[in-house]
Amino acid sequence: MVNFELRRDRIVARWRDKKTEWVIEPRYWRNSTIAITCLFILPLFLYGFPHILTMFTTANLYAAIAIPLALQLLGTGRVNFGPQLYLGVGGYTAALLNLHFGWNPAMTLMATILVCAAIALILSPTTWIAKGLYFSLITLILPLTFLDITYIWGDIFRGEVGLVGMSPLLAFKKVTWNYIAYYYLSLILMLLYLLVCDRTVRSRIGVSMAAVNENENVARMMGVRVDAYKVFFYVAPSILTGIVGWFIVHTFRTFAGVTYLPLEFMAKILIIVIIGGRAFLYGAIPGAYLISIVEDSLRRLGPVNYFVFPLILIALIVVLPRGEGLWGLYKKRRPRDYFPKLHVRRE
């Protein structure tokens, strides 16, 4: 029999040893609902500006990469400096299978998941073999090595030019409808990632993850399977990142390693995590939107952009609350609101 408990801020349903909660107090969900509603109605005001819709689609994809990375930081207790490796693996897998074998997007999605999972499983032992700086250096080198492979085997990966002409996910008669549809698809993908990671952090698994991140030896004494957790939380976020690569291939219909594998792209994703709020799940969204807007606005300056953009990023890191970023500004005004936070071990 299901037992219901009415508390001050939530309804709790219990069945045997399982528990489900529904928050009813507005301060827990009001502002998040308003923000998500604004993101959904945004295209209604930007219908005639496809360039801006593309910019916001890119922001959604940036956030979809940063959110699993934040989860991986807690689950493995290691700082991954090369999440774009699986972005490249997923993108090239989908593009090559679509171009050379005629696979449709649904088939390339399954192949992307399998290939990313296989590679991540092979590399996952590094999460408990290498520690601290050594793990970061390994993850830093891997995407750069993959980038070199795209040049060496240029007849397959097309080097700097990249692969073009892949099948689109959607194809409407009006071009503007395509921009709007891809914006909504990227938004749904980002929110789905946020929901999955949010529920993971709030669950019992999240408690075990926090124990692993705080002190691995103590976690082992508590009965937590530390190595298994590290492998899982290295593989799962890697698959999610690979799916973003698949989405890019079938959305923009072009994919080049020189765009997504270099250090510049890695630095951009890490800065999104820092500016949004170090390891705050929700902070990845405003961080991604801010970076996309600044990046797109500065392109009009021409070559000067390459000097001004890093200076603005450094200024934001210095000015924003240390370690809490944009989400820290929000917390000062709404200190009682609950949002999941990942505590990254300092090693």
C-alpha positions as CSV (number, residue, x, y, z in Angstrom):
1,M,0.0,0.0,0.0
2,V,1.2,3.5,-0.8
3,N,1.4,5.9,2.1
4,F,1.3,9.7,1.5
5,E,2.8,12.3,3.8
6,L,2.0,16.0,3.5
7,R,4.9,18.1,4.7
8,R,5.4,21.8,4.8
9,D,7.1,22.0,1.4
10,R,6.4,18.7,-0.3
11,I,4.3,15.5,-0.7
12,V,6.1,12.2,0.1
13,A,4.8,8.9,-1.3
14,R,6.2,5.7,0.3
15,W,5.9,2.2,-1.0
16,R,7.9,-0.5,0.8
17,D,11.5,0.8,0.8
18,K,11.0,3.3,-2.0
19,K,10.2,7.0,-1.6
20,T,9.1,9.6,-4.1
21,E,8.8,13.4,-3.4
22,W,6.9,16.2,-5.1
23,V,7.9,19.7,-4.1
24,I,4.9,22.0,-3.7
25,E,6.5,25.1,-2.2
26,P,6.9,27.8,-4.9
27,R,10.3,28.9,-3.9
28,Y,11.8,25.6,-4.9
29,W,10.4,25.6,-8.5
30,R,9.0,29.0,-9.4
31,N,12.1,30.6,-10.8
32,S,13.2,27.5,-12.7
33,T,9.8,27.3,-14.3
34,I,9.9,30.9,-15.3
35,A,13.4,30.5,-16.8
36,I,12.4,27.4,-18.8
37,T,9.2,29.1,-20.0
38,C,11.2,32.0,-21.3
39,L,13.5,29.7,-23.2
40,F,10.5,28.0,-24.8
41,I,8.8,31.2,-25.9
42,L,12.1,32.8,-27.1
43,P,11.6,31.8,-30.8
44,L,8.3,33.6,-30.9
45,F,10.2,36.9,-30.6
46,L,13.1,35.9,-32.8
47,Y,11.2,34.3,-35.7
48,G,12.8,36.6,-38.3
49,F,16.3,36.3,-37.0
50,P,17.7,32.9,-37.9
51,H,21.2,34.0,-37.0
52,I,20.2,34.6,-33.4
53,L,18.3,31.3,-33.3
54,T,21.5,29.5,-34.5
55,M,23.5,31.3,-31.7
56,F,21.1,30.1,-29.0
57,T,21.0,26.6,-30.5
58,T,24.8,26.6,-30.1
59,A,24.4,27.8,-26.5
60,N,22.1,24.9,-25.8
61,L,24.7,22.5,-27.2
62,Y,27.5,24.1,-25.1
63,A,25.3,23.6,-22.0
64,A,24.6,20.0,-23.0
65,I,28.3,19.3,-23.0
66,A,29.0,21.2,-19.8
67,I,26.3,19.5,-17.7
68,P,27.5,15.9,-18.1
69,L,31.1,17.2,-17.6
70,A,30.0,18.7,-14.2
71,L,28.5,15.3,-13.3
72,Q,31.7,13.5,-14.3
73,L,33.7,15.8,-12.1
74,L,31.9,14.5,-9.0
75,G,31.4,10.9,-10.1
76,T,35.1,10.3,-10.9
77,G,36.7,12.8,-8.6
78,R,38.9,13.8,-11.6
79,V,39.1,16.9,-13.8
80,N,38.6,15.9,-17.4
81,F,40.4,18.3,-19.7
82,G,39.3,16.5,-22.9
83,P,35.5,16.0,-23.0
84,Q,35.6,17.0,-26.6
85,L,37.2,13.7,-27.5
86,Y,33.8,12.0,-27.3
87,L,32.2,14.9,-29.2
88,G,34.6,14.1,-32.0
89,V,34.1,10.4,-31.8
90,G,30.3,10.8,-31.8
91,G,30.4,13.3,-34.6
92,Y,32.7,11.4,-36.9
93,T,30.9,8.1,-36.3
94,A,27.6,9.5,-37.3
95,A,29.0,11.4,-40.3
96,L,31.0,8.6,-41.7
97,L,28.2,6.0,-41.4
98,N,25.7,8.4,-42.9
99,L,27.9,9.4,-45.9
100,H,29.5,6.1,-46.8
101,F,26.8,3.6,-45.7
102,G,23.6,5.6,-46.0
103,W,22.6,5.1,-42.4
104,N,19.7,7.3,-41.3
105,P,20.0,9.5,-38.1
106,A,18.3,6.9,-35.9
107,M,20.8,4.2,-36.9
108,T,23.8,6.6,-36.6
109,L,22.5,7.5,-33.1
110,M,22.7,3.9,-31.9
111,A,26.1,3.5,-33.5
112,T,27.3,6.6,-31.8
113,I,26.2,5.4,-28.4
114,L,27.8,2.0,-28.9
115,V,31.1,3.4,-30.2
116,C,31.4,6.0,-27.5
117,A,30.5,3.5,-24.8
118,A,33.2,1.0,-26.1
119,I,35.9,3.7,-26.2
120,A,35.0,5.1,-22.8
121,L,35.0,1.6,-21.3
122,I,38.5,1.0,-22.7
123,L,39.8,4.3,-21.3
124,S,37.8,4.2,-18.0
125,P,40.5,2.4,-16.0
126,T,42.5,5.7,-16.1
127,T,40.0,7.1,-13.6
128,W,41.4,4.9,-10.9
129,I,44.9,4.4,-12.2
130,A,45.9,8.0,-12.8
131,K,45.3,10.7,-10.2
132,G,45.2,14.5,-10.1
133,L,47.4,16.1,-12.7
134,Y,48.2,12.8,-14.5
135,F,44.6,12.1,-15.3
136,S,44.1,15.7,-16.6
137,L,47.2,15.4,-18.8
138,I,45.9,12.1,-20.3
139,T,42.5,13.5,-21.0
140,L,44.2,16.6,-22.5
141,I,46.4,14.6,-24.9
142,L,43.7,12.3,-26.2
143,P,41.6,14.8,-28.2
144,L,44.8,16.4,-29.6
145,T,45.9,12.9,-30.8
146,F,42.5,12.3,-32.4
147,L,42.9,15.7,-34.1
148,D,46.2,14.6,-35.6
149,I,44.6,11.4,-36.8
150,T,42.0,13.5,-38.8
151,Y,45.0,15.1,-40.6
152,I,47.0,11.9,-41.1
153,W,44.0,10.1,-42.6
154,G,42.7,13.1,-44.4
155,D,41.1,11.0,-47.2
156,I,38.7,9.7,-44.5
157,F,38.2,12.6,-42.1
158,R,38.9,15.4,-44.7
159,G,41.3,17.3,-42.4
160,E,40.5,21.0,-42.0
161,V,37.6,20.9,-44.5
162,G,35.7,18.2,-42.5
163,L,32.8,16.2,-43.7
164,V,29.7,17.8,-45.2
165,G,26.4,16.9,-46.7
166,M,25.0,14.6,-43.9
167,S,21.3,13.9,-43.7
168,P,19.3,16.4,-41.6
169,L,17.2,15.4,-38.7
170,L,14.4,17.5,-40.0
171,A,13.7,19.1,-43.4
172,F,10.9,21.6,-43.6
173,K,10.0,23.6,-46.8
174,K,10.6,26.9,-45.0
175,V,14.1,27.5,-43.8
176,T,13.0,29.5,-40.8
177,W,11.0,26.5,-39.5
178,N,14.2,24.4,-39.6
179,Y,16.0,27.0,-37.4
180,I,13.1,27.0,-34.9
181,A,12.8,23.2,-34.9
182,Y,16.6,22.7,-34.2
183,Y,16.5,25.3,-31.5
184,Y,13.7,23.4,-29.7
185,L,15.4,20.0,-30.2
186,S,18.7,21.4,-28.8
187,L,16.7,22.9,-25.9
188,I,14.9,19.6,-25.1
189,L,18.2,17.7,-25.3
190,M,19.8,20.2,-22.8
191,L,16.9,20.0,-20.4
192,L,16.8,16.3,-20.6
193,Y,20.5,16.1,-19.7
194,L,19.8,18.6,-16.8
195,L,16.9,16.5,-15.5
196,V,18.9,13.2,-15.6
197,C,21.9,14.7,-13.9
198,D,19.7,16.5,-11.4
199,R,17.9,13.4,-10.4
200,T,21.2,11.5,-10.1
201,V,22.7,14.1,-7.7
202,R,19.6,14.1,-5.6
203,S,19.3,10.3,-5.3
204,R,21.2,7.8,-3.1
205,I,23.7,7.5,-5.9
206,G,24.5,11.2,-5.5
207,V,25.3,10.6,-1.8
208,S,27.7,7.8,-2.8
209,M,29.2,10.0,-5.5
210,A,29.8,12.8,-2.9
211,A,31.5,10.2,-0.6
212,V,33.8,9.1,-3.4
213,N,34.7,12.6,-4.3
214,E,35.3,13.6,-0.7
215,N,37.6,10.7,0.4
216,E,37.9,7.5,-1.6
217,N,39.3,5.4,1.2
218,V,36.5,6.4,3.6
219,A,34.0,5.6,0.8
220,R,35.5,2.1,0.4
221,M,35.2,1.6,4.2
222,M,31.5,2.5,3.9
223,G,31.0,-0.2,1.3
224,V,30.9,2.0,-1.8
225,R,32.2,0.3,-4.9
226,V,34.5,3.2,-5.8
227,D,36.1,1.8,-8.9
228,A,32.7,0.8,-10.3
229,Y,31.3,4.3,-9.7
230,K,34.3,5.9,-11.4
231,V,33.9,3.7,-14.5
232,F,30.2,4.3,-14.7
233,F,30.5,8.1,-14.3
234,Y,33.2,8.3,-16.8
235,V,31.3,6.2,-19.4
236,A,27.8,7.7,-19.0
237,P,28.8,11.4,-19.4
238,S,31.0,10.4,-22.3
239,I,28.1,8.8,-24.1
240,L,26.0,11.9,-23.5
241,T,28.7,14.1,-25.0
242,G,29.0,11.8,-28.0
243,I,25.2,12.2,-28.6
244,V,25.8,16.0,-28.8
245,G,28.3,15.3,-31.6
246,W,25.7,13.2,-33.4
247,F,23.2,16.1,-33.0
248,I,25.7,18.6,-34.5
249,V,26.3,16.4,-37.5
250,H,22.6,16.0,-38.4
251,T,21.8,19.6,-37.5
252,F,24.5,21.7,-39.1
253,R,25.2,18.9,-41.7
254,T,29.0,19.5,-41.4
255,F,31.6,18.3,-38.9
256,A,35.3,19.1,-38.7
257,G,37.7,18.0,-36.0
258,V,39.6,21.3,-36.3
259,T,36.5,23.0,-34.8
260,Y,35.7,20.8,-31.9
261,L,39.0,19.0,-30.9
262,P,41.5,21.7,-30.3
263,L,42.4,23.2,-26.9
264,E,40.4,26.4,-27.6
265,F,37.1,24.4,-27.6
266,M,38.1,22.6,-24.4
267,A,38.9,25.9,-22.7
268,K,35.5,27.3,-23.8
269,I,33.6,24.4,-22.2
270,L,35.6,24.6,-18.9
271,I,35.2,28.4,-18.8
272,I,31.4,27.9,-19.2
273,V,31.5,25.6,-16.1
274,I,33.6,28.2,-14.2
275,I,31.6,31.3,-15.2
276,G,28.2,29.5,-14.7
277,G,29.3,28.4,-11.3
278,R,32.0,25.8,-10.6
279,A,30.2,22.4,-10.8
280,F,26.7,23.9,-10.4
281,L,24.4,22.0,-12.7
282,Y,22.0,24.9,-13.4
283,G,24.9,27.4,-13.7
284,A,26.0,25.7,-17.0
285,I,22.9,27.2,-18.8
286,P,23.5,30.9,-18.1
287,G,27.2,30.3,-18.6
288,A,26.7,28.8,-22.0
289,Y,24.3,31.5,-23.1
290,L,26.7,34.3,-21.9
291,I,29.7,32.8,-23.7
292,S,27.7,32.3,-26.9
293,I,26.4,35.9,-26.9
294,V,29.8,37.4,-26.2
295,E,31.5,35.1,-28.8
296,D,29.0,35.9,-31.5
297,S,29.0,39.7,-30.8
298,L,32.8,40.0,-30.9
299,R,33.0,38.3,-34.3
300,R,32.1,41.6,-35.9
301,L,35.4,43.0,-34.7
302,G,37.4,40.8,-37.0
303,P,40.8,39.6,-36.0
304,V,40.7,41.7,-32.9
305,N,38.2,39.2,-31.6
306,Y,41.0,36.7,-30.8
307,F,42.5,39.2,-28.3
308,V,39.3,40.7,-26.8
309,F,37.4,37.5,-26.2
310,P,40.0,35.9,-23.8
311,L,40.3,39.3,-21.9
312,I,36.5,39.4,-21.4
313,L,36.5,35.8,-20.1
314,I,39.3,36.6,-17.6
315,A,37.5,39.7,-16.4
316,L,34.3,37.7,-15.8
317,I,36.2,35.0,-13.9
318,V,37.8,37.8,-11.7
319,V,34.6,39.8,-11.2
320,L,32.1,37.1,-10.5
321,P,31.9,35.4,-7.1
322,R,34.9,33.1,-6.7
323,G,34.0,29.5,-7.5
324,E,30.3,30.3,-7.8
325,G,30.1,32.4,-10.9
326,L,26.7,33.6,-12.2
327,W,24.9,31.2,-10.0
328,G,26.6,32.8,-7.0
329,L,25.0,36.2,-7.9
330,Y,21.6,34.5,-7.9
331,K,22.2,32.7,-4.6
332,K,22.9,36.1,-2.9
333,R,19.3,37.2,-3.7
334,R,17.7,33.7,-3.2
335,P,19.8,32.1,-0.5
336,R,17.1,29.7,0.6
337,D,16.4,28.2,-2.8
338,Y,17.7,24.7,-3.3
339,F,19.6,23.8,-6.4
340,P,21.9,20.8,-6.7
341,K,25.6,21.5,-6.4
342,L,28.6,19.3,-7.0
343,H,31.5,19.7,-4.6
344,V,34.7,19.1,-6.6
345,R,37.6,17.8,-4.7
346,R,40.7,20.0,-4.7
347,E,43.7,17.8,-5.5
